[in-house]
Amino acid sequence: MTTPTEQLTQKSIRIARSALGSDDMVADLSELFHALGDPTRLKIALALSVRELCVADLASAIGMSESAVSHQLRLLKTLRLVRPRKSGKQVYYVLDDTHVDDLLRTGRLHALERGR
């Protein structure tokens, strides 16, 4: 027979396990945070959280070469964090959806609360 304390512990473990979700979801989430954990990719995402920009404007805004920015955009596009929009010969990038914007906004608020 289990004690009330043991029952509570088992219930807590079940609740914690259910929060983990599937291994695939955890892998996807880890990939997302890994991508945004890179300062260059995070700068790109933050710039795009304000407005859509072409590669040249992004490069100028974050102080990097267009080639380097394009390389990072390819990864962000593969992870569906940004999406391109073609206008004539120019390609503009924007955050893929509101979830990415929400994540950046929440992260920014957290960093500001920490005094950084």
N, C-alpha and C positions, 0 to 999 in steps of 0.2 A: 504494500500500500504506500502511495506517495503522500508526502506531507503537503500542506497548503503552500509552503514556500517552494517546494519542488514543482508543484503544479504551475505556480506563477512563473517560475523560471522556464519551464517547458513552453508555456504560452508565449512568453517573451521571445524565445528562440524561434518559434513558429512565425510570429509576426515579423521578426527581423529577416527571416529567410524569405518570406513572401515579398518583402520590399526589394530584395535583390533582383527579382525578375529572372528572365532566361539568360543563359550564358551568352547567347547572340546579342541580346539587348545590352548586356554589360560590356561586351566587346565593342559594340557600336558607340556606346557612351564614352568608353575609354579612348577610342579613336578620336571622337569629337574633342574631348578635353586635351588630348595630346596635340591635336592640330592647333587648337587655340592657345596651347601652352608655349608655342613658339612666338617670341616677341614680334617678328616681322608679320606673321600671319595674323596675329592679334591686332596689330596696327592697321593692317589692310581691312580687317573686319570692322574695327571701330570707325575707320574713315567711311566705309560703306554703310555704316549704321545711320549716317547723317544724310547721304545722298548717293545716287549712282555716279560712278566715275569711270573714265576710260583708263587704260593702263598708264598712259603718259601722265595724266593728272594724279593717279595714285602714286606713281613713282616720285613725282615732284613733292607730293604731300608728305610722304614718309621718308624722303631723302635716300632713295635707292635707285638702281638702274631699272629701266623698263624690262630688261631681260630677267633680272632677279624677281621682280614683281610678277611677271608673267609665269615664271616657274612656280611661285607660291599660289597664284590664282588657279593653276591647273590642279593642284592638290585640293584646294578649297572647293573647286567645282566638282571634283571626283567625290568628295565627301558630302556634296549637296549643301554646302554652307553658303555658296554664292552661285549666281547664275548669270550668264551673259545675255545681252540684248544687242542685236546688231542694228545699226542705223547707218545705211549706206556702207561706206568702207570702215567706219568706226565701230568698235565693240565697247559697250558699256557694261559694267558689272554692278550688281546689286545683291544685297543679302537674299538668300533663297526664300526665306519665309519669316513670319513674325516670331517663330520660336527662337531663331537665331538672334534676332533683335532683342527679344525678352531676356535671353541668356546674357547678352552683353550688357544690357541695362542693369540687370540684377548684379552682375559681377562688378560693374563700375560703382554701383551704390555700396556694395560690400567693401570695395577698396577705399572709397571715400570715408566710410565709417571708421576704417582702421587708421585714418589719418595719413594716407599716402597720396 
